[in-house]
């Protein structure tokens, strides 16, 4: 396991231990970076208008489309550390 992967997994664990719940915009950034780091570019169809939460998550993930897994991991780590 690379050092980056180990730091990413630690940041994922720490994300549930934050002293304050981040605002929704930050939560969506966290979600998008996590999905990009673990699954790559979004391939699913955008959810319909009736699924507002699903659309917001899809948009957050799609906003980091093309980002490498390593870069997404580093950005995720940086974001979680800034919230700690």
N, C-alpha and C positions, 0 to 999 in steps of 0.2 A: 504494500500500500504506500502510495506516495505521501510525502509530507502535506501537500495541498489537500489530498483526499482526507487525511486524518484531521486536518484543521477544519475542513468543511463539515465532516461528521460531528466534530466537537461543537461547531457553530450551530448545527441543526439541533443538537441536544440542548445547547444554551438558549436557543430561541424560545423554548417553552418555559424558561426560568427567568424571563425578563421581569424586572420589578414593576413595570407598567405595560399595559396592553398598548401596542402601537396603534396609531390612527389607521383608518381603512386604506388610505392611499399607500401607507408604508407596508401594511399587510399584503396588499396586492403586489408591491415591488418584491417583497420577500417570496411570495408565491411564484411569481414569474421567473425570478432568478433560480429558485429551487427546481422548478420544472425544467428550465433550460439546462441546468447543470446535470440533472439526472436523466432526462429523456431527450434532450435536443430540441430542435425546432418543432413547433406545434404543427400537427398534421390533421387534427380533427376539424370538422366543420364548425364554424362559429354558431353557438347556440342561438335560438330564436329570441324574439323580443320578449316573450313571456318569462324567460329565464334571465333575469337581470344579474343575479350573482354569477351565473355561469358565463354570461357575456363579459362581465368585468374581469373575471379570472382569465378568460380566453384573451381579452385585450391586453392584460398585463403580461401574459406569457408571450403573446405575439409581438409585443413591443421590444422584446430582447431577441427576436428571431435573427439568426445569423451569428449570434455570439457563441464563441467556442465554449465547451464545457469547462475548461480551466478558467477562462475569464469570468464566466458566470459564477463559478465556485468562489473565486477571489472577491468578486463584487458582493456576493452573499455574505461572505466572512466579514468584509469591511462594514457592511450595513448592520449586521448583528452586533459587531463590536462597537459601533457608534451608538447603538441603543442600550448597551449594557452600562 
